[in-house]
Amino acid sequence: MPNTGKLSRRQILAAAGFAGLATPTGCGGGDDGGDTKDLAEKQHGAMKDYRAGQQFKATTALSFTLLHNNMPNYPLKPDWLFWKELARRTGVTLKATTVPSSDYDKKRSLLIGAGDAPLLIPKTYPGQEAPFVSSGSVLPVSDYVHLMPNFRDKVRRWALQPELDSLRQSDGKYYLLPGLHEKVKSGYSLSLRTDVLDRLGLALPTTWDEVYTVFRAIRAEYPDRYPFSDRWSNPPHSAGALLGYLGQAYGVRAGWSYLNTSWDRRKGEYVFTGATDAYRQMLEFLRKLVDEKLMDPESFTQTDDEATEKLLAEKSFAISANPQELVQNYRYNLRRQVKGSAIEMVPVPLGPAGPVVLGGARLENGLMISREALKGDSFVALMQFVDWLWYSDEGQRFAKWGVRDVTYTESGGRYELEDGIDLMGSDPGAPKNLQRDYGFSNGVFSYGGSWALVSSSFTPDEKKFQDAMSRRRQLPVDPAHPLQSVEQEQATLWDTPLRDHVFQNTLRFALGKRPLSEWDDYVAELKAKNMDRLIDLHNKAYARFKKENG
C-alpha cells in the first residue's frame, strides 16, 4: 500500500555532503551482455522463461519501493484501482514515497544523497541522472537490460540505439531507463484565431515567413493591438515554448530545449549553441516581430493568465499552445466570450532548417534504479516487473487506460472511456476522472509506447497536428560525449554562468535593449566566461568515447 514519506534531518544533512563523498565507478560497458555474476542468487519471485509479450506475474508476492511524483490535479490515493489491479496482475505491491511535484527534483537528490531513496526512481529526465553516477548510488541499468525483453524489443524494432547511446556516461554505461517512443511526439506550436484569418482572407501559415505576413495583415486591421501575445515565460526561460519550436525551424535548440552544446554535422564537432549563426538568425526574426509591433514585448515577462486574458479579450489573436490548452482553455473560453470565434494550432511553421524535428525527441523521462536493488534476492523479478509495466504493450495500455470494460472499451484500436469518466476534459461534467479517481494516465507510469497507443487519446486537433509533425525528418541524435567525474564538475562550473548569459541576452536582443550589431561583443563575453574551454572539454570527451567504444 502506498505510504507518504518525509525527509528526515539526517537525510538532508547527508545529501549536503553527497558531492564530497562521490567515488568513481569502474570502467566497462556494453548494452545487453549484462553483469550476470551472482544473479543466480537473486531469482526470488522471478519468472523462469519471461519473454516479450508475456504477462509478468511474480512467483511469490513481492513488494518494491517507489518514489512518486505527486501531481496536484491527481494526488495519490491508496484506494486507486491502479494499485489493486497492478497487484492482481503482477503479484507486486508498490510502496510509494510521495513527493510534491514542485519539490520533486530537489527531494529526489536529497534522498539519493542520503542513501534513503526507494528502489524505483521514476520521472527522471535524460541528463538528470548524471550527478548520481560517480557516487555509485544508481544502477548502471545497461548491464541488466538483458533481463528486459520488452525494452530490448522496442529498442531494436524502433531503431532507438543511437538515442540510448546518447545517455552513456564516461564508463560506457547508461544509468537511466528512458521512456521510449516509436515516433516523435511534438508538444507546442503556434495557435491562431482562424475566424479572424477567414475574415481577412488569410490562410493558416505554414512557414515563419507566412506567419510574419499574417501578423502584418492583422496589425493593419487592428493597429491598436498586438497580433501575437505569448505565454510560458517563467524565468529563466523567457518565451520558453516559443523559442523551443521557433528554434526547431532554424535547426537549433532554444528555450525549454536549450543546451549549451550542439553537434555541428558539417564541422564534425561540438559548438556552443548560443553563439551559432542559427541562434543569431532566430533572434533576428524574433526581434523583427517585436520591432514591428507584431509581437507583444510583454510576452517575455507576463504570466500565463495575463497572456490568456489578452487572447480572450481580443487584445491579441495568436498564442503558443499545446493540444490540451488549445481545447480546454483557449477554444472553450473563447466560445463562451466571443461569438463565432475559432482557433487552431498549426504544425510548427517551417524555417531555414526545413521540415525537421530535433534529434533525441523519442526519449522521454524514465526511471533510475537504486543500486540497493542489486542487493536484494528478488532483483531479477524487479527488472522483469519494470520491463512489463513500463515497456510491454499490455503494461503500457494498462497504465494509460486502466481495466478493459471497467474504465474503457476498445474495438479495432479505438479506445473509449466508460460513461461517467473524464480524461483531460473529454467529458468535463463526468462524476469520475481517470487520473484523479482511478490512478491511470499517471505521468509516473504512463508515457511512451507505440504510435497507436500514444495517439489513442488524441483529440481530433491533436491527431491532425501530430500526424503532420510525425511526417517530418528527425535530425540525427548528437553523438555520445560523456564527461568523466572531474570534467563534469568543471563543466558545471562553466555551464551555469554561460547559460545565464545566453538567456539574459536572448531577452535583451529580442526586446531591442541590445542591438544585434553587438553580436560579436556578446560572443566575446561568452569566451570570457570559458565558452571555448567548455566546448573543448566536450570535444575531447567525444573523441575519447569514440576511440574507446568504436
Helices and strands as residue ranges (DSSP letters): H 9-16, H 18-21, G 39-41, E 62-70, H 81-90, E 92-100, G 101-103, H 104-114, E 120-124, G 130-132, G 141-143, G 145-147, H 149-157, H 161-165, E 177-180, E 189-193, H 194-200, H 208-221, H 240-249, G 255-257, E 261-264, E 269-272, G 273-275, H 277-291, G 297-300, H 304-312, E 318-321, H 323-325, I 326-331, H 332-337, E 343-345, E 356-357, E 363-369, G 371-375, H 379-391, H 393-401, E 408-411, E 414-417, E 421-422, E 432-433, H 451-454, G 455-457, H 460-470, E 473-474, H 485-511, G 516-518, H 519-528, H 531-549
